[in-house]
Amino acid sequence: MNPSAEALRATFGGAIGRAVESCGDTIVYVDRAALLDVMAWLRDTPGQQYDYLVDVTAVEYRDRERLLEVVYNLRSLERRTDLRVKVELDPRGDLAIDSVVALWRGADWLEREVYDMFGVTFRGHPDLRRILMWETRKDFPLRGRFSRAEQVRQALNANPEAHYSMEELSIAEAYDELPPDMRERLRRGERDKIPYSE
């Protein structure tokens, strides 16, 4: 186990939850309220010096009882050591957490992606807005926790206009206007082989 885990526990006490090793990686769970202090300590303390924020992402589990995890992958370039820090958030509650952009400028777009795809709000972020999805897109869960196919089936059995925009419906209707050979290729799953125009 990475010795940073015990050093964190000695410094921050109860703000540090469990520490586990998985596939050679050390994962430390940190209380949301202590995140900024912990991250600044990891970056600035001699002997730690995690000066590179590799990634910020999140994990949302299908099991509604499991907590959403915001994941920070850190690396000490000088020591060639990695550490993964996780903060757990209740997906049925407050999904706000402090931004680490003030510590690592590279967190800017990484946090925006997590905000966009998981609905986590980063307090203190300088420009928190979507970068992948359109601005009017609903936050998660979009239509419940079903597969896309099940969402479509349920929506079409109910009232399509209540679940889809007119643009989405017009795209679906355009399928019938495709040439028969193109519809057959779509049916067989050859989407990547279909040219844009025929």
C-alpha positions in Angstrom: 0.0 0.0 0.0 1.2 3.5 -0.8 2.5 5.1 2.4 0.6 8.3 1.6 -2.5 6.6 2.8 -1.2 6.3 6.4 0.3 9.7 6.3 -3.1 11.1 5.3 -4.8 9.3 8.2 -2.2 10.6 10.6 -2.7 14.1 9.4 -6.4 14.3 8.8 -7.8 11.6 11.1 -11.5 10.9 10.7 -11.7 12.9 7.4 -9.9 9.9 5.8 -12.1 6.9 5.3 -11.0 3.5 4.2 -7.8 2.9 2.1 -7.7 -0.1 -0.2 -5.3 -1.5 -2.7 -6.7 -2.7 -6.0 -4.7 -4.1 -8.9 -1.6 -2.4 -7.4 -3.3 1.0 -7.0 -3.9 2.6 -3.7 -7.4 4.2 -3.3 -8.1 6.6 -0.4 -11.6 7.7 0.5 -11.8 11.3 1.7 -14.7 13.2 3.3 -16.2 15.7 1.0 -15.7 18.6 3.5 -11.9 17.9 3.7 -11.3 17.5 0.0 -9.5 20.8 -0.7 -7.3 20.6 2.4 -6.3 17.0 1.6 -5.6 17.7 -2.0 -3.5 20.8 -1.1 -1.6 18.7 1.4 -0.9 16.0 -1.1 0.3 18.5 -3.7 2.5 20.7 -1.4 3.8 18.5 1.4 7.5 17.5 1.0 7.5 13.7 0.6 4.1 13.7 -1.1 4.3 16.2 -4.0 1.5 14.9 -6.1 2.1 17.7 -8.6 0.2 16.2 -11.6 -3.6 15.7 -11.7 -4.0 12.9 -14.2 -7.7 12.8 -14.3 -11.0 13.6 -12.6 -13.9 11.3 -13.3 -16.9 9.7 -11.6 -18.4 6.3 -11.2 -22.2 5.8 -10.9 -23.4 2.3 -10.1 -26.7 0.8 -11.2 -27.5 -0.2 -7.7 -29.3 2.9 -6.3 -28.1 2.1 -2.8 -24.4 2.6 -3.8 -22.9 6.0 -3.6 -21.6 8.0 -6.6 -17.8 8.3 -6.5 -15.9 11.3 -7.7 -12.4 10.0 -8.6 -9.1 11.9 -8.6 -6.1 10.2 -10.1 -2.9 11.9 -8.9 0.8 11.4 -9.8 4.0 12.5 -8.2 6.2 13.0 -11.2 9.4 13.3 -9.2 8.7 10.2 -7.1 6.9 8.3 -9.9 4.1 7.4 -7.6 0.3 7.3 -8.2 -2.6 7.8 -5.7 -6.3 7.6 -6.3 -8.5 9.7 -4.1 -12.3 9.1 -4.0 -15.1 11.2 -2.6 -18.5 9.5 -2.2 -21.7 11.4 -2.8 -25.3 10.3 -2.3 -26.9 10.5 -5.8 -30.3 11.1 -4.2 -28.9 14.1 -2.3 -26.5 17.0 -2.7 -24.1 16.5 -5.6 -21.9 19.5 -4.8 -18.2 19.3 -4.1 -15.3 21.8 -4.0 -13.4 22.4 -7.2 -9.7 21.7 -7.3 -9.0 24.1 -10.2 -7.2 26.5 -7.9 -4.7 23.6 -7.1 -4.4 22.1 -10.6 -5.5 24.3 -13.5 -5.9 21.2 -15.6 -8.9 20.3 -13.6 -11.0 22.9 -15.4 -12.2 20.7 -18.3 -12.1 17.5 -16.3 -14.5 18.9 -13.8 -16.7 20.3 -16.5 -16.9 16.8 -18.1 -18.0 15.2 -14.7 -20.5 18.0 -14.3 -21.9 17.4 -17.8 -22.1 13.6 -17.6 -22.9 13.0 -14.0 -24.5 16.2 -12.7 -21.8 16.8 -10.0 -21.5 20.6 -9.2 -18.0 21.9 -8.5 -18.2 24.8 -6.1 -15.7 27.5 -7.0 -15.1 26.4 -10.6 -14.4 29.4 -12.8 -16.6 28.4 -15.7 -18.8 25.4 -14.9 -20.9 24.7 -18.0 -21.4 21.8 -20.3 -18.8 20.8 -22.9 -20.2 17.6 -24.4 -24.0 17.8 -24.2 -26.4 20.5 -25.2 -27.2 23.2 -22.5 -31.0 22.3 -22.3 -30.3 18.6 -21.6 -31.9 17.3 -18.4 -29.6 16.2 -15.6 -29.2 12.5 -14.7 -31.1 10.3 -14.6 -32.4 11.3 -18.0 -35.4 8.9 -18.1 -34.8 6.5 -15.2 -32.2 3.7 -14.9 -33.1 1.6 -17.8 -31.2 0.7 -20.9 -31.7 3.0 -23.9 -33.7 0.3 -25.7 -36.1 -0.1 -22.7 -36.5 3.7 -22.5 -37.5 3.8 -26.2 -39.9 0.9 -25.8 -41.6 2.4 -22.8 -41.8 5.9 -24.4 -43.3 4.6 -27.7 -45.9 2.5 -25.8 -47.0 5.6 -23.9 -47.0 8.9 -25.7 -43.9 9.6 -27.8 -44.4 13.4 -27.8 -44.2 13.4 -24.0 -40.7 11.8 -24.0 -39.0 13.0 -27.2 -38.5 16.3 -28.9 -40.0 16.8 -32.4 -36.5 16.7 -33.7 -35.9 13.3 -32.3 -39.2 12.1 -33.7 -38.5 13.5 -37.1 -35.2 11.6 -37.2 -37.0 8.4 -36.3 -39.6 9.0 -39.0 -36.8 9.5 -41.6 -35.9 5.8 -41.3 -38.9 4.9 -43.4 -37.7 7.3 -46.2 -34.3 5.5 -46.5 -33.7 3.2 -49.5 -34.5 -0.4 -48.8 -30.9 -1.6 -49.0 -29.8 1.0 -46.4 -32.6 0.0 -44.0 -31.5 -3.6 -44.4 -27.9 -2.7 -43.6 -29.1 -0.7 -40.5 -31.2 -3.7 -39.4 -28.1 -5.9 -39.6 -26.1 -3.4 -37.5 -23.8 -2.1 -40.3 -24.2 1.5 -39.3 -20.5 2.3 -39.7 -20.5 1.2 -43.3 -23.4 3.4 -44.4 -22.3 6.4 -46.4 -23.8 9.8 -45.6 -25.5 10.0 -49.0 -26.3 7.4 -51.7 
